[in-house]
Amino acid sequence: MDNTYITSQGDTWDMISYKVYGNEKYVDKLIQSNLLYKETIIFKANVELSIPEVQIIQQSSLPPWKRGIV
């Protein structure tokens, strides 16, 4: 089930991705779920967007040997 996000004036795809997922790399998934707005670069206020669920993988900055990965 998808959630929704209501834009603020000046929101961009990467800003929304960061606000919702904590990372800008999910922009493609946001756009695919909101094709009506795919050409939008800067959003006006109060646009309702569908926010798909994604599997967020947390990356560690530690090298593998310090994370216990062999």
MILO-522070 format. One record per residue (C-alpha): residue number from 1; residue in three letters; x, y, z. Coordinates in steps of 0.02 Angstrom, whole numbers, plus 50000, padded with zeros to 5 digits. Layout:
BEGIN
(rec NUM; 'ALA'; (X; Y; Z));
...
REM end
This chain:
BEGIN
(rec 1; 'MET'; (50000; 50000; 50000));
(rec 2; 'ASP'; (50066; 50171; 49953));
(rec 3; 'ASN'; (50073; 50321; 50067));
(rec 4; 'THR'; (50053; 50501; 50012));
(rec 5; 'TYR'; (50157; 50658; 50028));
(rec 6; 'ILE'; (50091; 50835; 50012));
(rec 7; 'THR'; (50220; 50949; 49935));
(rec 8; 'SER'; (50279; 51115; 50003));
(rec 9; 'GLN'; (50317; 51260; 49887));
(rec 10; 'GLY'; (50490; 51232; 49813));
(rec 11; 'ASP'; (50502; 51044; 49841));
(rec 12; 'THR'; (50602; 50947; 49712));
(rec 13; 'TRP'; (50607; 50760; 49679));
(rec 14; 'ASP'; (50773; 50737; 49768));
(rec 15; 'MET'; (50715; 50839; 49918));
(rec 16; 'ILE'; (50557; 50735; 49932));
(rec 17; 'SER'; (50656; 50573; 49919));
(rec 18; 'TYR'; (50772; 50632; 50057));
(rec 19; 'LYS'; (50627; 50687; 50169));
(rec 20; 'VAL'; (50531; 50525; 50145));
(rec 21; 'TYR'; (50668; 50394; 50134));
(rec 22; 'GLY'; (50822; 50481; 50206));
(rec 23; 'ASN'; (50913; 50466; 50039));
(rec 24; 'GLU'; (50901; 50548; 49868));
(rec 25; 'LYS'; (50930; 50385; 49772));
(rec 26; 'TYR'; (50744; 50340; 49767));
(rec 27; 'VAL'; (50694; 50481; 49648));
(rec 28; 'ASP'; (50663; 50357; 49506));
(rec 29; 'LYS'; (50537; 50260; 49611));
(rec 30; 'LEU'; (50447; 50420; 49659));
(rec 31; 'ILE'; (50434; 50476; 49479));
(rec 32; 'GLN'; (50373; 50305; 49421));
(rec 33; 'SER'; (50233; 50314; 49550));
(rec 34; 'ASN'; (50186; 50491; 49497));
(rec 35; 'LEU'; (50200; 50495; 49308));
(rec 36; 'LEU'; (50078; 50639; 49296));
(rec 37; 'TYR'; (50213; 50750; 49372));
(rec 38; 'LYS'; (50366; 50674; 49287));
(rec 39; 'GLU'; (50407; 50838; 49198));
(rec 40; 'THR'; (50395; 50941; 49359));
(rec 41; 'ILE'; (50559; 51006; 49424));
(rec 42; 'ILE'; (50502; 51121; 49565));
(rec 43; 'PHE'; (50335; 51083; 49646));
(rec 44; 'LYS'; (50204; 51207; 49701));
(rec 45; 'ALA'; (50123; 51184; 49871));
(rec 46; 'ASN'; (49988; 51054; 49907));
(rec 47; 'VAL'; (50022; 50929; 49768));
(rec 48; 'GLU'; (49978; 50754; 49829));
(rec 49; 'LEU'; (50107; 50624; 49777));
(rec 50; 'SER'; (50102; 50437; 49797));
(rec 51; 'ILE'; (50248; 50372; 49899));
(rec 52; 'PRO'; (50289; 50190; 49859));
(rec 53; 'GLU'; (50362; 50074; 49987));
(rec 54; 'VAL'; (50544; 50033; 49954));
(rec 55; 'GLN'; (50668; 49920; 50040));
(rec 56; 'ILE'; (50793; 50038; 50118));
(rec 57; 'ILE'; (50965; 49962; 50139));
(rec 58; 'GLN'; (51071; 50045; 50272));
(rec 59; 'GLN'; (51251; 50060; 50219));
(rec 60; 'SER'; (51388; 50066; 50347));
(rec 61; 'SER'; (51542; 50172; 50324));
(rec 62; 'LEU'; (51645; 50041; 50414));
(rec 63; 'PRO'; (51753; 49923; 50312));
(rec 64; 'PRO'; (51691; 49742; 50301));
(rec 65; 'TRP'; (51819; 49673; 50426));
(rec 66; 'LYS'; (51756; 49796; 50559));
(rec 67; 'ARG'; (51574; 49750; 50525));
(rec 68; 'GLY'; (51607; 49564; 50553));
(rec 69; 'ILE'; (51588; 49520; 50369));
(rec 70; 'VAL'; (51715; 49395; 50307));
REM end
